[in-house]
Each structure stands twice: as C-alpha cells, then as structure tokens.
Amino acid sequence: MNYRHIFHAGNFADVVKHALLALVVDYLTRKDKPFFVLDTHAGLGAYDLDSEPARRTGESDDGIGRVLAAESPPPELEPYRRALATVAADRPGRWYPGSPRLARALLRPDDRLVAVELHPEDVEALKAEFARDRQVKVVHLDGYTALKAYVPPKERRGLVLIDPPFEQPDEFARLIETLQAAHAKWPTGIYALWYPVKGGGQVPRFHGALAGAGLGDVLLTELTITSPDPGNRLTGTGMVIINPPWLLADQASALLPWLTAVLGRDSGAGWRVEWLSRK
C-alpha cells in the first residue's frame, strides 16, 4: 500500500514488461473470437512524466527515453510502439501508459479488460481514466482475491497480468499459490507474472518452484541492465509466461538483445529466454 509507481513509470523495467505484454495482447487479436484481460495490480492507468515525483527520480529518461531515441527498432517492438502512439494521441504532454492503458490501446471492440487496484487513491484515478469506457471495468480489490474471483472468464481465452509491488516478504510464495489455484480453474489462460531481479536468492527459488508447480508450458524472459547486486538494488526485470503464445519465445529472443543494448548500463547487462517447464 506504500508503493507508488509514479516514481518509476517508464523506467527500464516498465519498457521490457510492456513490450512483452504488447506482444501477447497482439497475438490474442489475431483470432476473431473476443478475449479477456485481467490486470491484478493495475496502478493509475497513465503517468505524467513531467510530474514532480517522476522528475525527482528521472527513471523514465533511462527507460522509455532511451528506447524512443534509439535507431532501428526491431519489428517485435511494433505492438508496443503502436500502443504508445495511441495513448500519446489521446492527451498532450509526456504521459506513459500503465499496463491497463497499454492493453486497452490494443483491444478490439468486443474484447474486455478488468483492471484491479487496491490503493484507495490510485483506484479513484483509475476509475477516472476509464470513465464511460464500456470495455473496461475497474475494481477496488486485492489483486490476488480478484484473480480467484474473475477466472475463468466467459470468453474462455485471454490473459492475466500479475504485477505486484513486492512489498511483502512472502510475495513470491503468495504469487505461486494463487496462480496454481487460478490455473486449476482456467488451465488454458495465458498468465504473465512480472518480478524484480534483485540479490538474495529469492528469484532462483521462485523459478524452481514454478518449474515444479505442474503448470505446463512456462517461459522465462529476463533482462538485466547491470551486474548482479548482492544487496537489494534492482538490477533487472523478469517476466514468466504460462501458456505463452507459440511465437513468443522467438519474438522475445529477437527483442531482448536489442533492448539490452539500448537499456544496459555496463558490460554486466544481459538477457535470457528459456523454458522452465514444458508439457
């Protein structure tokens, strides 16, 4: 409840997460049938990069700022850039879309989004962001509770994005427990789990637990901007995708090297795409 994403909006972790998210949503649009998106930790919806909190950290300069200034972006970045352009066309100034606004930019008329947020101030901003939008429902609720309540959806195809703030020491364990329960109810859904890459050994244990969780196809994507830090400093960003689109492993393997070159801080930067488990 203390975490406020405005200080970090548009940073390197947002860029990587949202570029991969856009690829998944774009894949879902390739079939005629409607689909559903559940964003369990939605945040504000959109972030003013000229606001005092955003300028205080300046993290967007080393994230989306670098990406928009870079030459020769790969075709795998196109869905993300298309969503950014849609959001930019809707409002003046320097705004960066959160995950619900980015996903909304790629939806078709019959697709549906449920955006869940627990913070009392942020959920009001989120409601204002999507006021009068019949394709979006904003819910004031704990994200893990919402995950239990909203799957399976009536559409039977779609995506769940789980992107918690990782404020609690048991966040990884709670994430896996809730995911297993949701997967048992909706085994064909796509689940994207974001996590921070820090020291302390939690991430390898998280990967091991996912590999043994009986979730079928589990794809790991990860990008680091610098060498591992033994402390608690954020050095990278990861996304695990359950039931990934069949093209995603190849797309991520083409996209992440380019993003690493653009976003990396030193020779310790790197990326990986690998399977934690397969059916």
C-alpha positions in Angstrom: 0.0 0.0 0.0 3.0 2.3 0.3 4.3 1.7 -3.2 3.6 4.5 -5.7 4.6 3.7 -9.3 4.7 7.3 -10.5 8.3 7.4 -9.2 9.3 4.6 -11.6 6.9 5.0 -14.5 8.6 4.4 -17.9 11.8 3.0 -16.4 13.7 0.1 -18.0 11.5 -2.5 -16.2 8.3 -0.9 -17.5 9.7 -0.9 -21.0 10.6 -4.6 -21.0 7.4 -5.7 -19.3 5.1 -3.7 -21.5 6.9 -4.6 -24.7 6.3 -8.3 -23.9 2.8 -7.6 -22.7 2.0 -5.9 -26.1 3.3 -8.9 -28.0 0.9 -11.2 -26.0 -2.1 -9.0 -26.5 -1.3 -8.5 -30.1 -1.3 -12.3 -30.5 -4.7 -12.6 -29.0 -6.1 -10.1 -31.6 -5.2 -12.5 -34.4 -8.2 -14.7 -33.8 -11.7 -13.4 -34.4 -13.1 -14.5 -31.0 -13.2 -12.0 -28.2 -10.7 -12.2 -25.4 -10.4 -11.1 -21.8 -7.6 -9.3 -19.9 -7.3 -9.2 -16.1 -4.7 -6.8 -14.7 -4.5 -7.7 -11.0 -2.3 -4.8 -9.8 -3.3 -2.1 -12.3 -2.0 1.2 -10.8 -3.0 4.6 -12.1 -3.5 3.7 -15.7 -1.4 6.5 -17.0 1.5 8.5 -15.6 2.6 12.1 -16.1 6.3 12.0 -16.7 6.6 15.8 -16.2 5.1 15.5 -12.7 7.3 16.2 -9.7 7.6 12.6 -8.5 8.5 11.3 -11.9 11.1 14.1 -12.5 12.5 13.5 -9.0 13.9 10.1 -10.0 14.2 10.7 -13.7 14.0 6.9 -14.3 12.0 7.3 -17.5 15.0 9.1 -19.1 16.9 5.8 -18.9 13.9 3.7 -19.9 11.3 4.9 -22.4 13.5 7.9 -23.2 16.3 5.7 -24.5 14.0 3.4 -26.4 12.2 6.2 -28.3 15.6 7.8 -29.2 17.2 4.5 -30.4 17.6 3.7 -34.1 16.4 0.7 -36.0 13.9 -0.9 -33.5 13.1 -4.5 -34.3 9.7 -5.4 -35.7 8.9 -7.2 -32.4 8.7 -3.7 -30.8 5.9 -2.6 -33.1 2.8 -3.6 -31.0 4.3 -1.7 -28.0 5.1 1.4 -30.2 1.6 1.3 -31.6 0.1 1.3 -28.2 2.3 4.2 -27.1 1.3 6.2 -30.1 -2.4 5.6 -29.4 -2.0 6.8 -25.8 0.0 9.8 -26.9 -2.7 10.8 -29.4 -5.3 10.9 -26.6 -3.6 13.6 -24.4 -1.0 16.3 -24.6 2.3 16.3 -22.7 4.6 13.5 -21.6 2.5 10.6 -20.4 3.4 7.0 -20.1 0.7 4.3 -20.1 0.5 1.8 -17.2 -0.3 -1.8 -18.1 -4.1 -1.4 -18.2 -4.0 1.6 -20.5 -1.4 -0.1 -22.8 -3.6 -3.2 -23.0 -6.7 -1.1 -23.6 -5.0 0.6 -26.6 -4.7 -2.8 -28.3 -8.2 -4.2 -27.6 -10.8 -4.6 -30.3 -14.4 -3.6 -29.9 -15.6 -6.9 -28.4 -12.6 -7.5 -26.1 -12.8 -6.8 -22.4 -10.5 -5.6 -19.6 -10.8 -5.8 -15.8 -8.4 -3.6 -14.0 -7.9 -4.2 -10.3 -6.3 -1.8 -7.8 -6.2 -1.8 -4.0 -4.7 1.6 -3.2 -7.7 3.9 -2.4 -6.2 7.0 -4.2 -4.9 5.1 -7.2 -8.2 3.3 -7.8 -10.1 6.6 -8.0 -7.6 7.8 -10.6 -8.0 4.5 -12.4 -11.8 4.9 -12.4 -11.5 8.4 -13.9 -9.1 7.1 -16.5 -11.6 4.7 -17.8 -14.8 6.6 -17.1 -17.5 5.8 -19.7 -15.4 3.1 -21.2 -17.8 0.1 -21.6 -15.0 -2.3 -22.3 -13.2 -1.7 -19.1 -14.3 -2.5 -15.5 -12.3 -1.0 -12.6 -12.4 -2.9 -9.4 -11.2 -1.8 -5.9 -9.9 -5.1 -4.5 -6.8 -7.0 -3.6 -5.3 -8.4 -6.8 -5.0 -12.0 -5.6 -8.6 -12.0 -4.4 -9.6 -10.7 -7.8 -7.7 -13.5 -9.5 -9.7 -16.1 -7.7 -12.9 -14.3 -8.5 -12.5 -13.4 -12.2 -11.3 -16.7 -13.7 -12.4 -18.4 -15.8 -13.9 -15.6 -17.9 -16.9 -16.0 -20.1 -14.7 -15.5 -23.2 -12.6 -18.6 -22.3 -9.5 -17.1 -23.9 -7.3 -14.3 -22.7 -4.5 -13.0 -20.4 -3.9 -12.4 -16.7 -1.2 -10.0 -15.8 0.1 -10.3 -12.2 2.4 -7.4 -11.4 2.5 -6.9 -7.6 4.7 -4.3 -5.9 6.7 -6.9 -4.0 6.3 -5.1 -0.7 5.7 -8.2 1.3 8.3 -10.8 2.2 6.1 -13.7 1.2 5.1 -12.2 -2.2 6.7 -14.9 -4.3 5.1 -17.7 -2.3 1.7 -16.0 -2.4 2.0 -15.4 -6.1 2.7 -19.1 -6.8 -0.1 -20.3 -4.5 -2.7 -18.0 -6.1 -1.5 -18.8 -9.6 -1.9 -22.6 -9.0 -5.4 -22.1 -7.8 -6.3 -19.9 -10.8 -4.6 -22.3 -13.3 -6.7 -25.2 -11.9 -9.9 -23.3 -12.7 -8.6 -21.9 -16.1 -5.8 -24.1 -17.4 -5.9 -22.7 -20.9 -5.5 -19.0 -20.0 -2.2 -17.1 -20.5 -0.7 -15.9 -17.3 2.2 -13.3 -17.3 4.0 -12.8 -13.9 6.3 -9.9 -13.5 9.0 -9.9 -10.9 12.1 -7.7 -9.9 15.6 -9.1 -10.3 17.5 -8.4 -7.1 20.0 -10.2 -4.9 19.2 -12.5 -2.0 18.4 -15.8 -3.9 14.6 -15.3 -4.0 14.4 -15.3 -7.8 16.2 -18.7 -8.3 13.9 -20.2 -5.7 10.9 -18.7 -7.4 12.0 -20.2 -10.8 12.5 -23.6 -9.2 9.0 -23.5 -7.6 7.4 -22.6 -10.9 9.3 -25.3 -12.7 7.8 -27.9 -10.3 4.3 -26.4 -10.0 2.7 -28.5 -12.7 1.7 -25.6 -14.9 2.7 -27.0 -18.3 4.5 -24.6 -20.6 6.3 -22.0 -18.6 8.6 -19.5 -20.4 11.1 -17.4 -18.6 12.2 -14.0 -20.0 14.7 -11.8 -18.2 16.8 -8.7 -18.8 19.4 -7.2 -16.6 20.9 -3.7 -17.0 24.0 -4.3 -14.9 25.8 -7.0 -12.9 24.0 -8.7 -10.1 24.0 -6.8 -6.8 24.4 -8.8 -3.6 22.1 -6.3 -1.8 18.6 -5.3 -2.6 19.2 -3.0 -5.6 17.1 -3.6 -8.7 19.4 -4.8 -11.5 16.9 -6.4 -13.8 13.4 -7.3 -14.7 11.7 -10.6 -15.4 8.5 -12.0 -16.8 7.3 -15.6 -16.6 4.6 -16.5 -19.0 2.4 -19.6 -18.6 0.8 -20.9 -21.8 2.8 -18.4 -23.9 1.8 -17.7 -27.5 3.7 -20.1 -29.7 5.7 -17.3 -31.3 6.7 -15.6 -28.1 9.9 -17.4 -27.3 11.3 -16.5 -30.7 9.9 -12.9 -30.5 11.5 -12.4 -27.1 14.8 -13.8 -28.3 14.8 -11.2 -31.1 13.6 -8.3 -28.9 15.6 -8.6 -25.7 19.1 -8.4 -27.2 18.1 -5.0 -28.8 16.6 -3.8 -25.6 19.7 -4.9 -23.6 21.9 -2.9 -26.0 19.7 0.2 -25.6 18.9 -0.1 -21.8 22.1 -1.7 -20.5 24.4 0.3 -18.2 27.6 -1.7 -18.3 29.1 -4.9 -19.5 27.1 -6.8 -16.9 23.9 -6.3 -18.8 22.4 -9.4 -20.3 19.2 -11.3 -21.2 17.8 -14.8 -21.4 14.8 -16.6 -22.7 14.4 -20.2 -21.6 11.7 -22.8 -20.7 11.2 -23.6 -17.0 8.9 -26.5 -18.0 7.1 -27.9 -21.0 4.1 -30.1 -21.4 
